[in-house]
Amino acid sequence: MEERTDRAPLYSRDSVPSPPTDQGFNFYHMDLYDSEDRPKIFPEENIRMRGEIAKEPKRGERVPELSSTTHDAQKDVEELAQYYGLEGDQDLEEEIEVGSVLRPGVSEYQSAPCLRPHTIPRREEKDWQYLGEEADEEDDRFPAWGPRGQYQELREAYRYTRGRSSEEYECYVIPEEEDEEEAPDVFCVTCKIPIRAFDNLFGEHKEHEVTQLNTAAENAREEIHKNMFKLEEQIIQMENFASHLEEVFITIEENFGRQEQNFELHYNEILEILAQKYEEKMQALGEKKREKIEALYGQLVSCGENLDTCKELMETIEEICHEEKVEFIKDAVTMADRLGEFLKTKTDVELSTHPDFEDQTIDFSDIEQLMDSINAIPAPCAPVINTQTPNSATGTSVKVCWSLFSDDTVESYQLSYKPVSDGAQSEEQKEFSVNVKESHYSVANLVPNTQYEFWVTASNSTGVSPPSERAVYVTAPSPPIIKSREILSCEHAALVCWESGNMNPVDSYTIELSKVDSEEPGSVVTESIVGIPTCESLIQLQPGESYLVYVRAINVGGPSERSEPATIHTTGTYFHLNKDTSHPLLSISEDGLTIVRGERENSASEPRDSATRFTRCVAVMGSLIPIKGRHYWEVEVDEQMDYKVGVAFEDINRRGDLGADSSSWCMSHTFISSRHKYEFLHNGVTPEIQITVPPKKIGILLDYDNHRLSFFNVDIAQHLYTFSYPFQHFVQPCFSLEKPGSLRVCNGISMPKFATVF
């Protein structure tokens, strides 16, 4: 093998030549931690080309000497020891003998590198393995105490000083063809690992659920994103909680400072009072001491004067006793008078004051009050009244809640409230108050759907807090009132109308439906419709059923009680007559189903100039539910009465006749001289129709889906005539009486079979 004289760092990316392209190998460099600053320890003379098999010398064969340009191995070892701080280890230097290797059968040492690079076996000779296996097998043939053992120790020392095993820096040679074949191309959902498609068809992952790698990666990415979002939400929650804790800490510090100032003020006041009492008591005690001493001193002076007088008298008496008789008698008379006067003077020998002082009882009642005020907490701060919680009220009650600062202690609360004035009333609303112990209270006996102002104060033994800010609460509404007579229905729907029943507006309404059951009627709510903004709603129903309808009004306080129920039958079309469109000559019965024409104008009717009333044609319109589909109703007529029955658009000209223009369709009957004349009018045109049996009950079928309006003789199940017209807009039933008489509308009935098969 050709020797190389140039030197480069071992396992450097630049020093490793590219493999020949004809061998079909890819070289993957594994030294991820190598750098150009590493000392050039190992020479490259013995680094074999990748793919070349290392050949061991035969026994007795000499190893060729290296050229003079070969790097000295001993110098490399010294550089290695200096780089890793091992230059002071003499034992290691003596133990490792670098630069010569003694081989069997050779009589002298030959210069050789201390470390041999690993060789890579060819593919056809061995399986793929680490590059160091062959060198390890070669090392086993030499004893541990010889040069090969020194080589092993140096190798272990190099691994130890690097902090990683040398296998981390070894290379793999992977054939390109097998890499492409063994690369996973699908993802096993069952095992949750990437696999080859071949394994899914014939291998251990057969019949497992698989998906594309891109899809699996995208799903994993989405799952990671979801977890990231959850983690972000948790982080936000923790940050909010930490902020709340910081606010609590700040509040505690502020409250502590306030309490400290309060205690300091109270103790200073107590000390001032005690000092003042001490001065007062000491001053009074000093006055008593001075009085006692002055009294005793005066008594002592008087006693001394009397004693001096006694001594003087005794001396004088002694002198008189030694005098002559004549002189003695003279002086004795004078002395006797003087002595008698002195003896008449009474000497006070009792103490004028006692040396003891009376025990002084000090009144500490004010001090005790101050001490009690120190032990008690200060007056609470103003409470914070909460806003109204949804659904917390009824029609006559509302639950009010409030809160306090964490360090406040409260013995009771006073909750005050009054109705909110709308500004129209001149006098002030009356206020009400109630004392409570808890921080919530349910106020009763209120007016439904009414706003109230609430405020609260807290009190303890120290005092009363300022009032809280005022909050407006509202009671739940009153139950609505369903207009049962104005309910419109058909086989598949119903239009329900109601009155609010409240002076103030509400937020929305809710309809509750209950199927009428023979066993427990109205006990189970089968459907609820919420968020209805107006006082009417079009609801979808099932045909051939009977329902009980309830309505609730809702505001921020909560829902009202149920309204009185109304019954809806979906057996047929039901509508009522619109009195606002009635001609003045017509009157509508109380049940809203019978039309009567009198000879005179109805006095209870609206003024004749109403824009919604018929003025030329004596007619009235009905209010049909505005929904597509089929509608059927019947009209009972008199054979000798002139009438018109049919449909018309809601904006029909009230000054015209039915059937005279394109906005109405009707069947007309005229009785003249015992003869019946029938016409089917639209836009003033009538076909030639002969009716032999005059109908007493006319059936009318309005079919929006098939674009037709049909008339039937109900008694004999006879089809009379059909208008074919694509109704683009909704039409309403219309009825007209040309002469005095009456007719009756029959609605809410099932459609007969002869009308369905026509």
C-alpha positions, 0 to 999 in steps of 0.5 A: 500500500502506498505511503502518504507523507501529508498529515491531516487530522484523523477522521476529518471530513476533508482528509477522507477521500471519496469512495470509488463510484463503481463500488456503489457504496455511500460513506456516512461520517459518524464523527459529529464532534470532531473539530479542526482544532484537535491536535493531529495525533495519529499519522495517516500513513496507515489509514486504509482506503474505505472498502480495502481489506486490511491484511495482516503480515505473515509470521516472520514477515517484517513490517516495512519501515516508515519513511523519514517523513513519517511523524514521530509517534512518541511526539504525538503521544506527548502532544496528546498527554499535554492536550489532556493534561496527562504530561505529569503522569510518569507512570503512564509514560513509563507504562506506554511505550510508543514508537516500536512494536515487537512482532513475533519472529522479528529480532528488532524493533521497527518504527510503527504507529502506536494505533492502527486504524480500523479496516472495513471488510468487503461486502462479499467477504463479511457482513457489515460491522463496525470498523474496529472489529477486525482490529479487536480480533487482531489485538486478541492474538497478542498478550496484554503485557507486550507492545500490543497490550501497551497499544490496548492501554493507550487506546483505552486511555484515549477513549477515557480522555475523550469522554466517549468510546471510540466506537462513536467515531467509527464509520459505517459503509452502507450499500446504496441498493439495500438502503433504498429497499429497506427504507420504510415507506408507509406507517403502521397505525396499529404498531405506530412505527414506520414500516415497508409496504412489503411487510404490510403485504407479506410480513409481520404487519400483514392486515395492519392498518397503514397510512402514508408517511406524510399523512402520519407525519401530518397527523403527528404534527397536528397532535403536537400542535394541539398539545402545544395549544393546550400547553399554551393555555395551561401556561396562560392559566398558570400566569394568570394564577401567578398574577393573582398570587402577586395581587394577593401578596400585594394586598397582604402587604398593604393590609399589614402596613395598615394594621401596623399603622393602626396598632402604632396609633393605638399604642401611642395613644395608650402610652400618652394616656398612661403618662398623663395619668402617671403625672396626675397621680404623682402630683396629687401624691406630692401634694398630700406628702407636702400637707402631711409634712407641713402639719407635722412640722407645725406640731413639732415647732409648737411642742418645742416652744412648750418644752422651752417654756417648761424648762424656763419655768423650772429654772425660775422656780428653782431660783425662787426657792433659794431666795429670802422668805420675803422675796420668795413670797413675792416671786412665788405669788407671781410665779404661781399666777404665771404657772397657772396660766401655763398649765391652763394651756393644753398641749396637743400630744396627738399626731395631726396626720398619719404617716401612711398614705391611702391606697389610690385606686386608678381607673383604667376603664378608658385604657381597657377600652383602648386595649379592646379597640387594639385587639379588634380589627378596623372597620371593613372596607366597602364591599364589592357587589357582584353583577347579576348572574344569569338565571339567578332570579325568578319573577318575584325574587333575585339572588344578590351576591357580593364580596370583601377584601381578604383581610376584612372581618365582618359581623353583619351586612346591610343590603339596601335596594329600590326599584330603578326609576324610569324618570317619568315618576316625580316622587322618589322610589321607596328604599328597602333594607335587610340585615344578613350574615352571609355575603349573599341573599335572596330578596323576595316579594319583588315585581316581575321583569323590573330592575332594582338597584342594590348596594351593601355595607359591612359592619363590625364592632369597630364601625360600618364600611362605606356603601358599595357601588350600586348594581342593577338586578332584574327579576325574571319576566311574567309568563307570556299569554298565547293567542290561541285563536290566532294560531295558524297550523297545517300538517307540517308546521304551526305559527304561534303568536303570543303577548309578552305580558310584561311592561319592560322588554325581554331578551328572548322567548322559548317555546316548549312542545309536548305531545299529547299522550293519552296516559300522561298528557303534557308531562314530557317536553319533546322539543324546545325552541330558544332565542326567539326575538319576537312574539311569534314563531313558525315551528316545524311539527309532525303530521297527525299529532296533537301538541301542547305549546308553552312559551317562556319569556327570558331576560338576564334574570332568568326564564319566566314560568310557563304560559298557559298551554295552547293546543295545536292539531296537525291533522289539517290546515287551520286559519282564522278570518282577519277582521281587519279586512272585513267589509263593513256589511260583514260580521264575524262570529265569536269562534272566527269561522262564520261569516254573516252579511246583514242588511245594515252596516256593522256598527262595531266595525272599524271606520270605512276609510281603513286601507285594509278593508274591502270597500267595493266587494263585500269580502273578508280574507283569512290568514293562512300559514305562510308555508309551502306544501298543501293546504285544504279547507272546506266552506259550507254554503247555501244553494240559493246564496250568491257567494265567491270563495277562493284565494288572493294575494295579500296585497289585492286591491281592496276596491275591486272584485274577487277574480277581476284581476290577476291577483285573485282566483275564485269560484263564483255562484249566482242564483237567478230564477231557480237557476244556478250559475257557476264561474271560476274567475281569474283576471276576469276570464271564466271557462265554460263549466257545467255543474249539475249537482249544486254543492253544499260544501265546497272543498278547496285544495291549495297545492304550492308544490304542484302549482294548482288550486282545485275546487271539489263538491265534498258531498259527492267527492266530485272535482269541479275545477283546477287553476294551474298557476305557479304561485311565486308568493303566498296567497290567503283565503278569501270569501265574499257574500253578494247578498245577505246570508252566511257561510261557515268555514271548516278548517283543521280537517284532514284532506279527503282521499278524493283530493289526494288522488286527483 
